[in-house]
Amino acid sequence: MAFATPTAFATAATATTTPTVPGAVSVPAVQAPAAQAPAAPAVAGTAAGWAAGTRAYLVISAPADIAAAKAAVAAKGGTVFASYDAIGVIVAHSTSTGFAAALRSVTGIQQVGATRTSDVPADAYSPALPANPAQSATTLTESNRWDMTQIKADQAWSVSTGSPTVKVGVLDTGVDDQHQDIAPNFDAADSVSCAYGKPDTRSGAWRDVDTHGTHVAGTIAAAKNGKGVIGVAPGVKVASVRIAEPTSTLFFAENTVCGFVWAGDHGFKVTNNSYYTDPWQFNCPDDLDQAALIEGVKRAQEYAEGKGSLQVAAAGNSDYDLANKTTDTASPNDSTPTTRTISNACLDIPTELPGVVTVAATGSGSGKASYSNFGRGVIDVAAPGGDGATGVYSTLPGGKYGTKSGTSMASPHVTGVAALIASADPSLTPADIRSRLASQANDLACPASDSRCTGTTANNAFFGEGQVDALKAVGGGTPPTGKYFENTADVAIADNTTVESPLTVTGVTGNAPATLKVGVDIKHTYRGDLVLSLVAPNGTVYLLEDFPNSDGTDNVAKAYTVNASASAANGTWKLRVKDGASGDTGTIDAWNLTF
């Protein structure tokens, strides 16, 4: 599979481990479930229309020449399986070994490329519906997980969970729409299967043929309903675009083209892409076939972005420097991989295409995950993906939950944060959201022990612009200069003391707003000891919260709204924390103001 998933754990609520080689890009195919729903009428002809030796091709022309290109496909011994006229891309099938060469000689045909080195499955001509798994109820209740606290999603939820008008597309193995934590936010009307490169809109065609897509969907938008887990943006909608084919669970270029065009046409504000386009880990422009795949997927991504959709993608799991490519040992993964010499001109698609947000993985504690790909100028941002024994816990088909690790798991965290940014300001373009993901990210320095990490603390090969921040996202993204302020310096909270953490505000005109947002991150072993206040520059004290003495919960990770309109904005504000008892201490980890 071309998943960005080095380790996956079993599907039960208490997960058991099924180890694989960390960083592996290609793992054994997962067989489709034995019991499947009865197939509806075929989408693309009948199985009788299929023949052994059928191969798939992307045929590229100018959009204005698409009709002539279709005629040329038929004239050279092929059939048009699907066509994306607006971008000049045809998905053609042919059993002729000379089809591509013959078509390349036709005037108006710009590129032709075989999308695979194996036959198109007969299932493409009469696709079976994926299984609809029986659902198991859960007794698990929601709790703050390490991955969510690491990007401050748990604090963000106190401000906003995202808007149901924001649609997120999960381009993956499919999604279990019946899952108790996904069903409340699932958008069936905009879900589809793009397996084999042609939309299949039958009900349930979008369902999971593995477990990967359901896990990704839960990380993005599992409902905040008291059950199981909470997604980064639990108030937005998710749609499934299944681009993995059953049995092989591979993601071929025609499937990705279909998925991106669907995303653009159906108003997805963000899509998540936790895969690389099979069968080539890297597509090289000096190869005629691979050059066509690059162009076709690139056109589809540009189409989606032009319609308002931002693509977020996993960087991959080979601990590979994407800025210094030398070899590819994993391709083609649909037949027999061989070792070949490559250069930086060869691209991992879609993640290395212009406009796509490329995501590296961090482990618990914000260090680089051991398997994560990296690269100066390639990685845009980072997010939790898990590592070793600490993985990302999320939804699995059949109402279950389990743990997986990989850049596949990092990417949906970024997708969720992007959805929160879009929720805060629906007018933002994909470029705006991409920019805010970067500017809001918290810098992560290169480890001194690893010379492969080049660049600065602000932007480097391992983490790009840094780790994404959900709390900043719900403040409206990166507000205009001077509107968002944060103090990350630790201040110790001793027993029976009052401490203050200062924050200087400049460049804001007039008084503070009536809806001043105060984000607080305090680590403390018994918050019932605490009284929190905001002190304005003029000395006015605004009580944030006096915790009940019986509140034995650890930590404070909350956002407060304060009517501070009587106080001038500019000057030094202070977070005041009073500890009124003995026996428990803590630290002000960070706090912020959003005007």
SETINU-872670 format. One line per field, with one value per residue (C-alpha): residue number from 0; x, y, z. Coordinates in nm, 2 decimals, decimal comma, padded with zeros to 4 digits. Layout:
<rs>
i <- NUM  ...
x <- X  ...
y <- Y  ...
z <- Z  ...
</rs>
This chain:
<rs>
i <- 0  1  2  3  4  5  6  7  8  9  10  11  12  13  14  15  16  17  18  19  20  21  22  23  24  25  26  27  28  29  30  31  32  33  34  35  36  37  38  39  40  41  42  43  44  45  46  47  48  49  50  51  52  53  54  55  56  57  58  59  60  61  62  63  64  65  66  67  68  69  70  71  72  73  74  75  76  77  78  79  80  81  82  83  84  85  86  87  88  89  90  91  92  93  94  95  96  97  98  99  100  101  102  103  104  105  106  107  108  109  110  111  112  113  114  115  116  117  118  119  120  121  122  123  124  125  126  127  128  129  130  131  132  133  134  135  136  137  138  139  140  141  142  143  144  145  146  147  148  149  150  151  152  153  154  155  156  157  158  159  160  161  162  163  164  165  166  167  168  169  170  171  172  173  174  175  176  177  178  179  180  181  182  183  184  185  186  187  188  189  190  191  192  193  194  195  196  197  198  199  200  201  202  203  204  205  206  207  208  209  210  211  212  213  214  215  216  217  218  219  220  221  222  223  224  225  226  227  228  229  230  231  232  233  234  235  236  237  238  239  240  241  242  243  244  245  246  247  248  249  250  251  252  253  254  255  256  257  258  259  260  261  262  263  264  265  266  267  268  269  270  271  272  273  274  275  276  277  278  279  280  281  282  283  284  285  286  287  288  289  290  291  292  293  294  295  296  297  298  299  300  301  302  303  304  305  306  307  308  309  310  311  312  313  314  315  316  317  318  319  320  321  322  323  324  325  326  327  328  329  330  331  332  333  334  335  336  337  338  339  340  341  342  343  344  345  346  347  348  349  350  351  352  353  354  355  356  357  358  359  360  361  362  363  364  365  366  367  368  369  370  371  372  373  374  375  376  377  378  379  380  381  382  383  384  385  386  387  388  389  390  391  392  393  394  395  396  397  398  399  400  401  402  403  404  405  406  407  408  409  410  411  412  413  414  415  416  417  418  419  420  421  422  423  424  425  426  427  428  429  430  431  432  433  434  435  436  437  438  439  440  441  442  443  444  445  446  447  448  449  450  451  452  453  454  455  456  457  458  459  460  461  462  463  464  465  466  467  468  469  470  471  472  473  474  475  476  477  478  479  480  481  482  483  484  485  486  487  488  489  490  491  492  493  494  495  496  497  498  499  500  501  502  503  504  505  506  507  508  509  510  511  512  513  514  515  516  517  518  519  520  521  522  523  524  525  526  527  528  529  530  531  532  533  534  535  536  537  538  539  540  541  542  543  544  545  546  547  548  549  550  551  552  553  554  555  556  557  558  559  560  561  562  563  564  565  566  567  568  569  570  571  572  573  574  575  576  577  578  579  580  581  582  583  584  585  586  587  588  589  590  591  592  593  594
x <- 00,00  00,11  -00,01  00,19  00,15  00,45  00,27  -00,09  -00,25  -00,56  -00,91  -01,03  -01,08  -00,79  -00,55  -00,30  00,01  00,07  00,42  00,56  00,90  00,90  00,92  00,80  00,62  00,49  00,32  00,13  -00,21  -00,51  -00,78  -01,13  -01,38  -01,53  -01,89  -01,99  -02,32  -02,49  -02,35  -02,57  -02,58  -02,24  -02,11  -01,88  -02,03  -02,03  -01,77  -01,81  -01,65  -01,32  -01,04  -00,71  -00,43  -00,64  -00,42  -00,52  -00,37  -00,40  -00,43  -00,36  -00,47  -00,57  -00,93  -01,04  -00,91  -01,07  -01,33  -01,06  -00,85  -01,14  -01,18  -00,81  -00,83  -01,09  -00,90  -00,58  -00,75  -00,86  -01,18  -01,27  -01,33  -01,37  -01,31  -01,24  -01,30  -01,24  -00,88  -00,81  -00,76  -00,90  -00,88  -00,84  -00,83  -00,66  -00,53  -00,29  00,08  00,14  -00,15  00,05  00,32  00,05  -00,15  00,16  00,20  -00,14  -00,16  -00,32  -00,23  00,02  00,11  00,01  00,11  00,03  -00,10  00,00  00,23  -00,05  -00,38  -00,69  -00,90  -01,22  -01,40  -01,35  -01,62  -01,88  -01,75  -01,88  -01,99  -01,77  -01,90  -02,11  -01,97  -02,18  -02,14  -02,02  -02,13  -01,85  -01,83  -01,52  -01,56  -01,38  -01,05  -00,77  -00,52  -00,15  -00,18  -00,47  -00,31  00,02  -00,15  -00,38  -00,69  -00,83  -00,80  -00,94  -01,27  -01,35  -01,36  -01,49  -01,53  -01,56  -01,85  -02,08  -02,07  -01,71  -01,67  -01,36  -01,29  -01,11  -00,94  -00,84  -00,95  -01,30  -01,49  -01,72  -02,01  -02,21  -01,94  -02,09  -01,82  -01,84  -02,20  -02,30  -02,06  -02,08  -02,18  -02,32  -02,45  -02,10  -01,93  -01,83  -01,59  -01,33  -01,17  -01,05  -01,08  -01,45  -01,71  -01,93  -02,21  -02,40  -02,49  -02,21  -01,95  -01,75  -01,71  -01,38  -01,20  -00,94  -00,92  -00,70  -00,95  -01,18  -00,89  -00,80  -01,16  -01,19  -00,87  -01,02  -01,37  -01,48  -01,79  -01,77  -02,05  -01,91  -01,81  -01,47  -01,25  -01,28  -01,14  -00,94  -01,25  -01,55  -01,80  -01,72  -01,85  -01,65  -01,71  -01,55  -01,39  -01,26  -00,97  -00,82  -00,91  -01,03  -00,80  -00,48  -00,58  -00,36  -00,41  -00,35  -00,33  -00,67  -00,83  -00,65  -00,75  -01,11  -01,09  -00,95  -01,20  -01,48  -01,34  -01,35  -01,69  -01,84  -01,71  -01,46  -01,27  -00,99  -00,89  -00,67  -00,43  -00,25  -00,10  00,13  00,00  00,08  00,27  00,56  00,69  00,85  00,74  01,02  00,95  01,21  00,99  00,70  00,45  00,54  00,55  00,18  00,09  00,25  00,07  -00,27  -00,27  -00,12  -00,40  -00,66  -00,51  -00,50  -00,86  -00,96  -00,76  -00,92  -01,26  -01,15  -01,01  -00,68  -00,50  -00,31  -00,08  00,14  00,52  00,58  00,74  01,08  01,30  01,40  01,54  01,29  01,53  01,81  01,67  01,91  01,73  01,39  01,37  00,99  00,86  00,66  00,46  00,19  00,43  00,80  00,99  01,34  01,61  01,66  01,86  01,65  01,69  01,50  01,31  01,12  00,82  00,62  00,27  00,04  00,25  00,52  00,29  00,27  00,00  -00,02  00,06  00,33  00,31  00,59  00,52  00,62  00,61  00,49  00,70  00,73  01,05  01,07  00,90  01,17  01,01  00,90  01,03  01,19  01,35  01,45  01,21  00,98  00,81  00,56  00,45  00,45  00,19  00,16  00,19  00,30  00,62  00,71  00,47  00,29  00,05  -00,25  -00,58  -00,88  -01,18  -01,18  -01,46  -01,74  -01,77  -01,42  -01,11  -00,74  -00,39  -00,19  00,13  00,26  00,26  -00,08  -00,18  00,00  -00,17  -00,53  -00,43  -00,32  -00,64  -00,84  -00,66  -00,71  -01,08  -01,09  -00,91  -01,17  -01,45  -01,32  -01,31  -01,51  -01,38  -01,02  -00,88  -00,66  -00,35  -00,48  -00,53  -00,19  -00,03  -00,20  -00,11  00,25  00,25  00,06  00,28  00,49  00,86  01,05  01,43  01,65  01,78  02,15  02,22  02,10  02,30  02,04  01,81  01,92  01,77  01,66  01,44  01,18  01,19  01,39  01,41  01,24  00,95  00,91  00,74  00,68  00,40  00,04  -00,16  -00,54  -00,59  -00,45  -00,67  -00,99  -00,88  -00,93  -00,60  -00,32  -00,49  -00,35  -00,01  -00,04  -00,37  -00,24  00,00  00,15  00,38  00,53  00,78  00,72  00,63  00,64  00,34  00,44  00,20  00,01  00,15  00,03  00,23  00,19  00,30  00,33  00,24  00,31  00,06  00,15  00,00  -00,36  -00,58  -00,81  -00,95  -00,96  -01,27  -01,58  -01,48  -01,12  -01,00  -00,77  -00,61  -00,46  -00,24  -00,15  00,00  -00,11  -00,18  -00,49  -00,66  -00,91  -00,63  -00,63  -00,79  -00,72  -00,74  -00,65  -00,49  -00,52  -00,25  -00,45  -00,47  -00,83  -00,87  -01,09  -01,17  -01,14  -01,22  -01,22  -01,21  -01,41  -01,19  -01,31  -01,20  -00,91  -00,86  -00,51  -00,43  -00,61  -00,64  -00,91  -01,00  -01,20  -01,39  -01,36  -01,54  -01,23  -01,37  -01,31  -00,93  -00,68  -00,54  -00,18  00,04  00,14  -00,13  -00,08  -00,22  -00,24  -00,26  -00,33  -00,26  -00,46  -00,35  -00,06  00,04  00,01  00,22  00,24  00,35  00,20  00,31  00,17  -00,11  -00,23  -00,45  -00,65  -00,79
y <- 00,00  00,36  00,45  00,69  00,44  00,26  00,09  -00,01  -00,16  -00,37  -00,26  -00,33  -00,05  -00,20  -00,23  -00,50  -00,45  -00,58  -00,45  -00,37  -00,23  00,14  00,37  00,10  00,25  -00,07  -00,34  -00,65  -00,59  -00,62  -00,85  -00,72  -00,84  -01,18  -01,07  -00,78  -00,62  -00,72  -00,52  -00,25  -00,22  -00,16  00,19  00,14  -00,11  -00,48  -00,72  -00,89  -00,57  -00,64  -00,84  -00,97  -00,73  -00,41  -00,13  00,23  00,55  00,92  01,10  01,48  01,75  02,11  02,13  02,28  01,97  01,71  01,59  01,53  01,35  01,12  01,03  00,96  00,72  00,52  00,54  00,40  00,09  00,23  00,32  00,63  00,50  00,85  01,21  01,53  01,77  02,09  02,00  01,81  01,47  01,14  00,80  00,55  00,17  -00,04  -00,39  -00,28  -00,27  00,00  00,22  00,49  00,52  00,54  00,81  01,02  01,08  01,24  01,61  01,78  01,50  01,65  01,35  00,99  00,78  00,43  00,46  00,12  -00,18  -00,43  -00,50  -00,30  -00,54  -00,68  -00,52  -00,18  -00,28  -00,39  -00,28  -00,45  -00,24  -00,25  -00,42  -00,23  -00,36  -00,43  -00,17  -00,22  00,02  00,17  00,24  00,46  00,82  01,11  01,23  01,46  01,26  01,35  01,43  01,68  01,85  01,88  02,10  02,27  02,13  02,06  02,43  02,53  02,34  02,58  02,85  02,68  02,32  02,44  02,52  02,25  02,46  02,36  02,03  01,82  01,55  01,23  01,09  00,75  00,38  00,50  00,59  00,39  00,64  00,43  00,47  00,63  00,90  00,98  00,95  01,28  01,47  01,26  01,41  01,12  01,35  01,45  01,12  00,89  00,62  00,72  00,38  00,31  00,68  00,73  00,85  00,58  00,76  00,46  00,47  00,30  00,30  00,54  00,28  00,16  -00,13  -00,12  00,07  00,36  00,61  00,57  00,63  00,95  01,07  01,04  01,24  01,52  01,53  01,26  01,41  01,58  01,36  01,20  00,88  00,75  01,03  01,39  01,51  01,82  02,00  01,81  02,06  02,03  01,79  01,51  01,34  01,02  01,00  00,64  00,64  00,31  00,01  -00,31  -00,60  -00,41  -00,09  00,10  00,46  00,51  00,84  00,83  00,78  01,09  01,29  01,19  01,27  01,62  01,71  01,58  01,79  02,11  02,04  01,96  02,25  02,08  02,35  02,11  01,75  01,51  01,29  01,03  00,83  00,86  00,80  00,44  00,26  00,50  00,63  00,91  01,01  01,13  01,38  01,22  00,91  00,96  00,76  00,93  01,27  01,23  01,12  01,43  01,65  01,49  01,50  01,85  01,97  01,81  01,97  02,31  02,27  02,19  02,48  02,71  02,60  02,69  02,36  02,33  01,99  01,86  01,56  01,32  01,35  00,97  00,72  00,63  00,86  01,00  01,34  01,47  01,76  01,53  01,23  00,97  00,63  00,48  00,12  00,08  00,12  00,00  -00,14  -00,30  -00,55  -00,60  -00,31  -00,24  00,00  00,30  00,62  00,94  01,31  01,60  01,64  01,32  01,40  01,22  01,31  01,46  01,58  01,76  01,93  02,31  02,43  02,11  02,14  01,88  01,74  01,57  01,37  01,44  01,19  01,26  01,55  01,72  01,55  01,42  01,08  00,83  00,72  01,07  01,19  01,54  01,79  02,16  02,36  02,06  02,01  02,29  02,20  01,92  01,75  01,45  01,12  00,89  00,69  00,36  00,26  00,60  00,62  00,82  00,68  00,72  00,55  00,22  00,05  -00,12  00,13  00,04  00,24  00,17  00,32  00,39  00,58  00,76  01,08  00,95  01,03  01,37  01,50  01,48  01,69  01,96  01,91  01,96  02,28  02,40  02,33  02,54  02,83  02,81  02,80  03,12  03,31  03,15  03,41  03,27  03,12  02,81  03,03  03,22  02,90  02,76  03,09  03,09  02,73  02,83  03,16  03,02  02,71  02,69  02,67  02,35  02,36  02,10  01,84  01,91  01,54  01,51  01,69  01,60  01,87  02,19  02,54  02,76  02,72  02,91  02,69  02,37  02,03  01,83  02,05  02,32  02,62  02,42  02,23  02,35  02,52  02,47  02,73  03,01  02,88  02,94  03,29  03,36  03,24  03,48  03,81  04,14  04,24  04,32  04,13  03,80  03,79  03,49  03,43  03,08  03,15  02,91  03,06  02,84  02,83  02,74  02,66  02,95  03,21  03,45  03,47  03,68  03,63  03,95  04,00  04,33  04,44  04,70  04,82  04,79  05,10  05,21  04,99  04,61  04,44  04,33  03,98  03,96  03,60  03,47  03,13  02,96  02,66  02,57  02,25  02,18  01,87  02,01  02,30  02,34  02,54  02,81  03,14  03,29  03,66  03,89  04,22  04,50  04,76  05,01  04,77  04,66  04,30  04,06  03,73  03,44  03,15  03,06  02,68  02,50  02,38  02,02  02,03  01,78  01,78  01,82  02,12  02,41  02,42  02,67  02,98  03,26  03,55  03,88  04,21  04,43  04,72  04,97  04,91  05,04  04,76  04,87  04,81  04,52  04,27  04,00  03,66  03,63  03,29  03,25  02,91  02,91  02,58  02,35  02,02  02,08  02,31  02,38  02,60  02,86  02,69  02,95  03,20  03,43  03,72  03,76  04,11
z <- 00,00  -00,05  00,29  00,51  00,80  00,94  01,23  01,28  01,58  01,61  01,59  01,95  02,20  02,39  02,09  02,03  01,82  01,47  01,40  01,06  00,96  01,07  00,77  00,53  00,23  00,08  00,29  00,20  00,05  00,27  00,12  00,08  00,33  00,24  00,30  00,08  00,00  -00,32  -00,62  -00,77  -01,15  -01,30  -01,33  -01,63  -01,86  -01,76  -01,65  -01,98  -02,14  -01,96  -02,11  -01,97  -02,05  -02,00  -01,89  -01,79  -01,93  -01,87  -02,20  -02,18  -02,42  -02,41  -02,27  -02,61  -02,79  -02,56  -02,82  -03,07  -02,81  -02,73  -03,10  -03,12  -02,83  -03,01  -03,34  -03,18  -03,02  -02,68  -02,50  -02,29  -01,94  -01,79  -01,90  -01,71  -01,99  -01,79  -01,74  -02,06  -01,89  -02,02  -01,85  -02,13  -02,13  -02,40  -02,44  -02,71  -02,60  -02,86  -02,75  -02,58  -02,85  -03,12  -02,94  -02,87  -03,24  -03,28  -03,32  -03,02  -02,78  -02,53  -02,31  -02,26  -01,97  -01,84  -01,48  -01,37  -01,46  -01,39  -01,55  -01,46  -01,24  -01,38  -01,08  -01,25  -01,51  -01,25  -00,90  -00,59  -00,30  00,00  00,31  00,56  00,89  01,19  01,46  01,81  02,08  02,30  02,67  02,61  02,71  02,56  02,72  02,62  02,42  02,38  02,01  02,07  02,36  02,17  01,91  02,16  02,00  02,35  02,42  02,08  02,15  02,43  02,16  01,85  01,73  01,37  01,14  00,98  00,67  00,62  00,42  00,44  00,19  00,31  00,00  00,12  00,16  00,24  00,56  00,78  00,78  01,03  01,31  01,62  01,63  01,26  01,17  01,33  01,10  00,79  00,46  00,25  -00,03  -00,12  -00,08  -00,36  -00,48  -00,73  -00,74  -01,10  -01,19  -01,24  -00,98  -00,84  -00,66  -00,53  -00,17  00,03  -00,25  -00,03  00,25  00,38  00,21  00,48  00,82  00,72  00,59  00,89  01,13  00,93  00,93  01,31  01,37  01,16  01,28  01,53  01,70  02,04  02,17  02,49  02,31  02,22  02,08  01,96  01,62  01,58  01,43  01,57  01,43  01,06  00,80  00,65  00,32  00,20  -00,15  -00,17  -00,41  -00,29  -00,50  -00,32  -00,26  -00,36  -00,16  -00,41  -00,51  -00,88  -01,06  -01,23  -00,89  -00,75  -01,06  -01,00  -00,63  -00,68  -00,95  -00,72  -00,43  -00,65  -00,78  -00,44  -00,24  -00,01  00,17  00,25  00,15  00,33  00,13  00,34  00,06  -00,25  -00,59  -00,70  -00,84  -00,84  -00,51  -00,72  -01,06  -01,29  -01,57  -01,80  -01,82  -02,06  -01,86  -01,53  -01,68  -01,79  -01,43  -01,29  -01,53  -01,49  -01,11  -01,11  -01,33  -01,11  -00,80  -00,96  -01,06  -00,70  -00,57  -00,82  -00,69  -00,33  -00,21  -00,02  -00,04  00,26  00,22  00,42  00,35  00,37  00,60  00,47  00,68  00,34  00,25  -00,01  -00,09  -00,18  -00,38  -00,51  -00,53  -00,54  -00,42  -00,38  -00,73  -00,91  -00,62  -00,83  -00,98  -00,90  -00,74  -00,86  -00,75  -00,98  -00,96  -00,94  -00,88  -00,72  -01,04  -00,95  -00,74  -00,47  -00,58  -00,47  -00,17  -00,37  -00,61  -00,60  -00,36  -00,16  00,22  00,29  00,64  00,85  01,16  01,52  01,81  02,16  02,28  01,94  01,82  01,46  01,43  01,34  01,02  00,89  00,56  00,57  00,34  00,35  00,14  00,10  00,44  00,51  00,87  01,12  01,34  01,57  01,39  01,67  01,71  01,87  02,14  02,14  01,84  01,74  01,88  01,65  01,49  01,31  01,11  01,30  01,59  01,70  01,80  01,77  01,73  01,42  01,35  01,04  00,85  00,75  01,10  01,11  00,79  00,93  01,23  00,99  00,78  01,10  01,19  00,83  00,87  01,19  01,01  00,73  00,99  01,16  00,83  00,54  00,30  00,31  -00,01  -00,01  -00,03  00,27  00,47  00,36  00,48  00,81  00,88  00,84  01,03  01,32  01,36  01,67  01,58  01,65  01,65  01,48  01,72  01,78  01,74  01,38  01,11  00,85  00,99  00,82  00,83  01,11  01,42  01,22  00,91  00,88  00,71  00,98  01,08  00,81  00,97  01,29  01,45  01,38  01,65  01,67  01,94  01,72  01,43  01,62  01,70  01,34  01,20  01,21  01,27  01,14  01,29  01,66  01,72  01,85  02,14  02,34  02,62  02,63  02,91  03,21  03,54  03,85  04,08  04,43  04,72  04,88  04,64  04,37  04,05  03,73  03,37  03,17  02,80  02,62  02,36  02,10  01,77  01,86  01,83  02,11  02,38  02,41  02,26  02,45  02,33  02,42  02,40  02,67  02,62  02,92  02,95  03,31  03,44  03,80  04,00  04,17  04,00  04,28  04,45  04,18  04,11  03,76  03,68  03,39  03,49  03,24  03,18  03,39  03,68  03,63  03,73  03,54  03,71  03,47  03,70  04,07  04,06  04,33  04,61  04,55  04,18  04,19  03,81  03,68  03,46  03,31  02,93  02,85  02,66  02,82  02,67  02,86  02,82  02,85  02,65  02,94  02,92  02,67  02,45  02,44  02,74  02,97  03,05  03,31  03,38  03,76  03,92  04,29  04,46  04,78  04,94  05,02  04,87  04,49  04,27  03,90  03,61  03,38  03,05  02,81  02,77  02,49  02,40  02,08  02,01
</rs>
